[in-house]
Amino acid sequence: MLSSLKHIGNLISIVGLKKEDRSLVFYSEGKNYWVHLKGLVQTILAESDQTICYLTSSSEDPGLRVAHQNFKAFEIGEHYSRDWLFANIEADVMVMTMPDLHQYQVKRSRHPVHYVYVQHSLVSLHMVYRPGAFEHYQTIMCAGPHHVREIRAIEARHGYEKKNLVTHGYARLDDILQRADVELGNAPVPSEDASDPKHVLIAPSWGEHGTIESGLAFKIVGDLLGRGFKVTLRPHPQTVKFHGEQIARIKNQYEGQELFFLEDNVAGQESLHTSHLMVSDWSGASLDYAFGLKKPVIFIDVPRKINDPDYVNIDLEPIEVTIRDEIGVIVPADCHELPVEDCLMRDIGAIDIDNYVFNVGRSDTVGAKAILDLL
């Protein structure tokens, strides 16, 4: 009740802002999305006089703690108050990482607003996302060349109006690369002491056939702990939200073991840097890990994560399919013992990520300029 009253009070404050103070609006679904928006926000504030109105559905969003005279942040929840505001907001440009705009409860404004979509993963746009996921955006920030090809193919297939495509890049990868820069001296690293156990990070995607949802993770964690590995389980927020019982089952079974750790903050990076390899399935986190840290991945070969079955009619193989053999090893879902030692011997350092991702190391500058140009 108190939170609802707070959200309504914030709606009144947002509507009462001067028009120029909400000409540029950012919306974040919560704390895990701040990493994709923070660089754009910080660059715009540092390099222009543009005011940003920042909206978030979570009280834990780090964006709420930004202190700047041109930054106005509000928590709006994720139910009626948010939906009403979206349908009625007056703004010039609105920047988000949320697909499916105008397809479900979150609608486009009745006022003319230019909507900008920012990628929160490197995975394909035509297989992993639902039909029409990007139809109601005018501008799409593309992380790499594959996104440009996919959006154009989706437009041609369904007759959608052509989008304004920005060769942007991927903020999450830039953040990982910056943290991993040895010269900066601020990155945790895996232990190389032979007496310490190797650290395996389990970071699957979410969905009906996901490694956690299907029950495979329960057995994988037990196998790895039994073989003396340190194990961190890093479930996707959607798995936490919709399949918490599977996580609770794993936690109840293994939390007493000193080499088992459960991590519920996918925005953090500690386990990415301190682990030696990742176990995943169709998660975009595997691409972040391999591209950013040059570490290998064991892929559990569960059924593909398909949210748009029509993707088979687009002649483009998803990046998460084509890249697997280059950045790790693929094992069947019924594999009894993961080949950790063999995977650790894989050298993926030769992969040129500039072939897959735009503007590596400077996506914030490129993206901020594109947004200001729209204004």
N, C-alpha and C positions, 0 to 999 in steps of 0.2 A: 504493500500500500504506500509506504513512504517513498519507495523508488519510483512508483508511478506518479506520485505528486511531484517528485523531483524532475522527472522527464517532462511532465506537462509544463512545469515552470521554465524548463530550458527551451521548450518549444516557443513559449511566449517571448523569451529573450531573443531567440533566433529570428522570429518573425519581426521583432522590433528593431533589429539591426538596420543601420543605414544600408542602402542598396549596394554601395561600393564595398561594404564590409562582408557581403556574402555574394559578390560577383564570382568568386572562386571558392568552390566548396569541395572538400575531401570527405569521403565517407569510408570508415573502417569497420569491418564486422567485429573486430576485437583485437586483443593484444598480439595474436599471432600474425596479424596482417600489417602491423606497424613497420616491420622490417622492409616491406615492399613500398611503403609510402614515405618513410622518414627522410630519405635522401632527396626526394623531390620537394618535400616541404622545406627542408633545411636550405636547399639551394635557392629556391624561390625567395625565401625570407632574406637570405644573405645577399642576393644579387638583384633585388628589385624592391620597390616600395609597395608591392601588391599585398593586400590583406588576405589572409586565408581563414575561412570558416571551416573548422575541423569537427566533424560529427563522428561519434563512435557508439557502438552498441554495448560496450563493456566498460565498467568502472576501473578495470585493471589495465586499460590501454595506456601505454607510455606516452602517447600523444597528448593525453590530458595534462601531463606535467611539463610540457614545453612552455617556457616563459619568453615571450617576445611581444612587443607592442603591436605588431601586425598579425598576431595569431590569436584567434578566438576559438576555444575548444568547448564542446558540449557533449555530454552523455545523453543519448536519446533512447536507449533500450533497443529491443528488437521486436516489439509487437505493435500495438495500435498507434502509439505515439510516433514511432519511426515511419510506419506505413502512411499515416496521415501527412507527415511532413514531406515525404517523398512525392506524394501526389499533389502537393500544393506549393512546394518551395519555388521561390523566384530567385534564380541565379543565372549567370551567363555560362559557366563551365562547371561541371561536376565530375570529379575523378574518383574511380572506385576499382576494387579488385573483385567485385561480386558479379559472376555470370548470371544469366537468366533474368536480367532486368525486364520488367513489364510482363513476365510470363507467369508469375505466381503472385504472392501478396505484395511485393514491392513494385510499384508502378512508376512509370515516367510522370513527370510533373505536367499539369495542365497548362503550365507556362512554358515558353520556349527555352529549353536548357540544352546545351551541347554536352553530351555524355562521353566520357573518356574511360576506356577500360585499360587497366594496368595488369599485366600478367603476374600471377603469383605462383607459377610453376613453368618449367620448361617443356612439359609434356604436350602432346598433340592437341589441337583444338577440334579436330573432326571426329575423333573416336571417344575421347575421355569425357567430353562435355555433352550435355543434352541438346537435341535439335533446337535451333533458334537461340542458343545461349548468348550470342553476340549481336543478334539482329537489331536490337534497339539502341545500340551504341553508334555514334557517328564516327568516333575516332578509336582505333585499336592500337595500343602500344605493343609492338611485336618484339619478343625477346630474341628471336633469331630468324634466319631465312626460311626455316620450315613453317613458321607462323604466317609469314607473308604468303607463301604458296598455299597453305591450307585455307586461309580466309578467302583468297581469290577463288579457290576451287569451290568452297562452300557457296560463295556468291553466284558463281556460274551454275552450279548444280540446282540451286533453289530460286534463282532469279532475284536475289536480294539486291537492294541498292548498294553501290560500291561504297566502301568505307574509306575514310582517311586513315592510311596506315603510316605509322611512325616507326622507323628502324631504331628502336629504343635501346634494347639490351635488357639485363636482368639484375635488379638491385640486390637480390639475395645472394647471387654468385659474387658480385662485387664486394659485398660485406664479408663473405667467407674468405675471399682472396686477400682482402685488406687485413683481416684478423690473422691470417696464416703467414703474413709477410714476416719472415724471420728478422729482418732488419729493424722492424718496429719493436721487436722484443716483447710482444704482448700476447702471443699465441701459446696456449697449452699444447703439449705434444705427447704422442704415445710413449709409454715407457719402453726403452730399449734394453733394459736390464734383463738378462736371460733368465733370472730367477723369478721375474714377475710374470703373471699369466698374460697371454694375449687378450686384448679387449675387443669383443665383438658387439657391434651396435645393430640391433634389430629395429628397422624403421620401415614398416610396410605401408602400403596404401590402405584405403578403406573401401568397403563394399561387400557385397554378398559373398564373394569368393576370396576375400582378403586373407592374408596369412593368419591374422588374429581371429577374424570372424569365423573362419572355417575350423578353428581349433588346432591348426598346425603349429602355431606359435607356442602353445603349451608344451608340445613334445619337443620342439626345437630348443626352447629354453632349458628344459630338463636334460637333453642330450649334451648341450654345450657346457652346462654346469658340471655334469657328470664327468666330462673330459678335462675339467680344470680351467676352463676359460672364464674370464670376467665377462659378464653379460649385462648390457643395458637395453631395456625394452623402451622404445619411444613410440607410443601409439599415436596415430593421426587423431586430431581433435574430433573428427566425425565418428571415429571408432569409439572414442571416449563417450561421446554424446549418445550414440545409438546402440552400442554393444558393450556397455560397461561391465556386464556380467562376465564376459570372457576375460577382460583385464583383471577383474576381481578374482577370478579362478586362478589365474597365473600368480597374482600377488599373494593370495592365501597359501598357495603351494610352495612358493620359493622365497618369499620376502625374508625369511629367517636365515637365508644363506648369505654369507658375507660377500660373495662375488656377484650377487644379483642386485641390480638397480632398476628402478622404474622412474622414467622421466616423462613428465606431463607437459613440459613447455617446449613445443617444437620451434619456438622463436629463438631459443637459446642455442649456443654453439659448442658448449664444453665437450659434450660427448662426440661430436663430429671430429673434433681435433684430437681428443685423447684416445680414440678407438683406432684399431689397426685395420679393420675392414667392416663392411656393412652387409647385413642380410636384409633383402627387400623382395618386392615382387614387381608391381607396376607403379611404384611411387616415384614422383618427380624428385623426391629427396635423394634418390640414387644418382641422378644426374648432377645435382648440386655437389654431392659428395665426391664423385669421380672427377668432375671438371675442376672443382675448386681446390681439392686436396690431393688429387692424383692417387687416390686409394681405391683398391678393387672392391667389387660387390659380388656377393653370391645372390643370384636371382632364383627364388622359388617359383617354379613354372606353374602357377595357378592359372585358371582361365583369364584371358584378357579382360581388362576393365573397360567394358563397352557400354557407354551411355547413349550412343547414337548408332544403331545398327546400320544405318544408311552409309556409314563411313566406307563400307566395302565398295560402294559405287563411285568413290573418289579415288583416283589412281595415285595415291600417295601413301606409302608405308609410314606409319607413325614412328617418330624418332625413338620412342621408348622401346620399340621393337628392334629397329635396325642397330641401335647402339649397344645392345646387351653384350654381344660377343666381343666388343672392343674394350669394354670396361670391367669385365668380370667373367664369371662362369654361370651357366644355367644348370639347375638341377631339377629333377622331377619332384612333384609335390609329395610323393611317397618315399623320398630319399631318407634312408634311416640314419645316415651319418654325413653331415655336411663336410665338404672337402676344404676345411679352413686352411690347412697348411698349403695345399695346392694353390688355392686362391691367393694366398699371401705372396706367392712367387710370381704372380702376374705383374708385369711392368706396363702401366698404362700412361707413363709420363710423356710418351711421344704424341699423344692426341693433341691436336691443335684446336683449342676451344674457339678460336676466332672463326673457324669454319662453321660453328654451330650457334654462336651467340654474338649479337651485335655489340659494338662499343664496350668491350670488356674493360672494366675499371673506370668508365666515365659515363655510365648510363644516366646518372642523376643530372649531369650537366645537359646532356642531349634531351632528356625528358622534360626538364624544367623549361628549357627554351621552347620546346614544342607547345607546352601548356600556355606559356606567356604569349606566344604567337597567336594562339587561338583566341585569347582575350583581346 
